[in-house]
Amino acid sequence: MNKQGGWTRWKSVQERALTWQDIWSMEGHRIKFLLCSVYDVLPTSSNLHTWGLAESPSCMRCGSQANLEHVLYLASVKSADGKFRWQHDQILTQLAAGVEQARKKPKQLSKGPRFIHFLRVRVQLQRLGAKGSWPQQVTGRCRRTLGSCSNSQRR
């Protein structure tokens, strides 16, 4: 339960200027990733182990605990493999560039609200081939189903 309320301490959180317009223009899965990363509930090895979905909380590359900070930043530093570090940095660079490009991309707005086209009862009855006016149809239906109509139904 050490994560509970952890967002209030803001330890090791990278400062980022994020406006409401940025949030509204983001796609849903990007907002979900952003929020899950802030609250540290992404499926890292450490979290999966805490939730009982993985056997070990350790990193497969270096053996230390694989929490979110380790996966995104420290795994490449702790790894002795320089090639892995370079690849990791390239992936992070591409991710950052893609997120920034998507954030700046103008969101396509819908063409406007879609309206439901309602038909008047008389038009529907005419399409069905019913004869007579609408009140005659209703009262006729009442007489057939109920035998006779009350005064309140004849209005």
C-alpha positions in Angstrom: 0.0 0.0 0.0 3.0 2.3 -0.3 1.5 3.6 -3.6 -1.7 4.9 -2.0 -1.5 8.6 -2.0 1.9 8.6 -3.7 0.8 11.0 -6.3 0.6 13.7 -3.6 4.3 13.5 -3.0 5.2 13.9 -6.7 8.6 12.1 -6.3 10.7 11.9 -9.4 7.9 13.3 -11.6 9.2 15.2 -14.7 7.7 18.7 -14.8 5.5 19.2 -17.9 3.3 22.1 -18.9 0.0 20.5 -19.8 -3.0 22.7 -20.6 -6.7 21.7 -20.6 -6.7 22.2 -24.4 -3.9 19.7 -24.6 -5.9 17.2 -22.6 -9.1 17.7 -24.6 -7.2 17.3 -27.9 -5.5 14.1 -26.9 -6.8 10.7 -27.8 -8.3 8.5 -25.1 -5.5 5.9 -24.9 -2.9 8.6 -24.6 -4.7 10.2 -21.6 -5.0 6.7 -20.1 -1.3 6.1 -20.4 -0.5 9.5 -19.0 -2.8 9.1 -16.0 -1.6 5.5 -15.4 2.0 6.6 -15.4 1.3 9.4 -13.0 -0.4 7.0 -10.6 2.1 4.2 -11.3 -0.4 1.6 -12.3 1.1 0.6 -15.6 1.7 -3.1 -16.0 5.4 -3.1 -15.0 7.0 -6.3 -13.6 6.8 -4.8 -10.1 3.1 -3.9 -10.4 2.3 -7.3 -12.0 4.1 -9.0 -9.1 2.2 -6.9 -6.5 -1.1 -7.8 -8.2 -0.2 -11.5 -8.2 0.1 -11.7 -12.0 3.9 -12.2 -12.2 6.3 -14.4 -10.2 9.2 -11.9 -9.9 9.2 -8.1 -9.6 12.8 -7.9 -11.0 14.0 -6.5 -14.3 15.0 -9.2 -16.8 18.0 -7.2 -18.0 19.7 -6.1 -14.8 17.8 -7.9 -11.9 16.8 -4.9 -9.9 13.1 -4.1 -9.2 11.4 -3.1 -12.4 9.1 -0.2 -11.4 8.0 2.5 -13.8 10.9 4.8 -13.2 13.4 1.9 -13.7 11.7 0.7 -16.9 11.6 4.2 -18.5 14.9 5.7 -17.2 17.2 3.5 -15.2 17.2 0.2 -17.0 19.5 1.5 -19.7 21.9 3.1 -17.1 22.2 -0.1 -15.1 22.6 -2.3 -18.1 26.3 -2.9 -19.1 25.3 -3.3 -22.7 25.9 -0.1 -24.5 23.9 -1.2 -27.5 20.9 -1.7 -25.3 21.3 1.8 -23.8 21.5 3.3 -27.3 18.4 1.4 -28.4 16.5 2.4 -25.3 17.4 6.0 -25.8 16.3 5.9 -29.4 13.0 4.3 -28.4 12.4 7.0 -25.8 13.3 9.7 -28.3 10.8 8.3 -30.9 8.1 8.0 -28.2 8.6 11.6 -27.1 8.6 12.8 -30.7 5.4 10.9 -31.5 3.6 12.1 -28.4 4.6 15.7 -29.0 3.6 15.5 -32.7 0.2 14.0 -31.7 -0.3 16.6 -29.0 0.3 19.5 -31.5 -1.8 17.9 -34.2 -5.2 19.7 -34.5 -8.0 17.4 -33.5 -10.5 16.8 -36.3 -13.9 18.0 -35.1 -17.1 16.2 -36.2 -19.1 17.8 -38.9 -21.8 18.7 -36.4 -24.5 17.0 -34.4 -26.5 14.3 -36.1 -30.2 14.9 -35.9 -32.8 12.2 -35.8 -35.4 12.7 -38.5 -38.8 12.2 -36.9 -41.9 11.5 -39.0 -45.3 12.8 -38.0 -47.9 10.1 -37.2 -50.0 11.0 -40.2 -47.1 10.5 -42.5 -46.3 7.1 -41.0 -50.0 6.0 -41.3 -50.1 7.2 -44.9 -46.9 5.1 -45.6 -48.5 2.1 -44.0 -51.6 2.6 -46.2 -54.0 3.5 -43.4 -57.1 5.3 -44.5 -58.8 8.2 -42.7 -57.5 10.8 -40.4 -55.3 10.2 -37.4 -58.0 10.6 -34.7 -60.2 8.1 -36.7 -57.4 5.6 -36.8 -56.7 5.9 -33.0 -60.3 5.7 -32.0 -60.8 2.8 -34.4 -57.9 1.0 -32.8 -59.3 1.6 -29.3 -62.7 0.2 -30.3 -61.1 -2.9 -31.8 -58.9 -3.6 -28.8 -61.1 -2.4 -25.9 -64.5 -2.7 -27.3 -65.3 0.9 -26.6 -63.3 4.0 -25.7 -63.7 6.2 -22.7 -64.3 9.9 -22.9 -60.6 10.6 -22.1 -59.4 8.5 -25.0 -61.7 10.2 -27.5 -60.1 13.6 -27.2 
